[in-house]
């Protein structure tokens, strides 16, 4: 007579968490997704830091937001060359600067911490899809005439949220146990 295997106890969380902690994702896969989450968080957080403080990479010190620079207006008015050029130029304003910067900061921090990944994925799409549209059609000789990094970042953020990548090397599990998150699973 052999002993029957006993399923490990699960902590209460959102309804579909058990599917991702069981045989669906290996430890290696969870770690790879966690590494992707952290890297993507830095992709979003870095422009916020550089544009805010003019760290001398894409933004010189004199162009820093804290020195009166406009993080989104210049691009919206002069960096878009496709058919949507006039639409993007019309939304350039201090409000677009604030929305862009808060979006980059929020998505970056959420990904780094592993919390609110569903909201972060939606916010990433709201930031990245317009940047994709602004660059379209891609110039002859570009790397790829259909897909660029903006779409890849969007899809990666969605995949990270769908696989609860914040639970590994992040604060996703404790976050999921908060009362407000349990009552509103979209905050997961």
CORGI-V417141 format. One line per field, one symbol per residue. ss: DSSP state (H for helix, E for strand, C for the rest). psi: psi as a letter, one per 30 degrees, with the letter a starting at -180 (. if undefined). burial: I if it has 9 or more other ideal C-beta (glycine too) atoms within 8 Angstrom, else O. A space follows every 50 residues. Layout:
BEGIN
ss: ???
psi: ???
burial: ???
END
This chain:
BEGIN
ss: CCCCCCCCCCCCCCCCHHHHHCCCCCHHHHHHHHHHHHHHHHHHHHHHHH HHHCCCCCCCHHHCHHHCCCCCHHHHHHHCCCCCHHHHHHCCCHHHHHHH HHHHHHHHHHHHHCCCHHHHHHHHHHHHHHHHHHHCCCCCCCCCCCCCHH HHHHHHHHHHHHCCHHHCCCCHHHHHCCHHHHHCHHHC
psi: klkkkkkkkkkkalegeefffbfekleeeeeeeeeeeeeeeeeeeeeeee eegifgcfjlefgkefggljffeeeeeffkfafgeeeeeffkleeeeeee eeeeeeeeeeeefglhfeeeeeeeefeeeeeeeefkkkkkglekfekafe eeeeeeeeeeefghfffkgageeeeffkeeeefifff.
burial: OOOOOOOOOOOOOOOOIOOIOOOOOOOOOIIOIIIIIIOIIIIIIIIIII IIIIOOOOIOIOOIIOIOIIIIIOIIIOOIOIOIIOOIIOOIOOOIIOII IOIIIIIIIIIIIIIIIIIIIOIIIIIIIIIIIIIOOIOOOOOOOOOIOI IIIIOIIIIIIOIIIIIIOIIIIOIIIOOOIIOOOOII
END
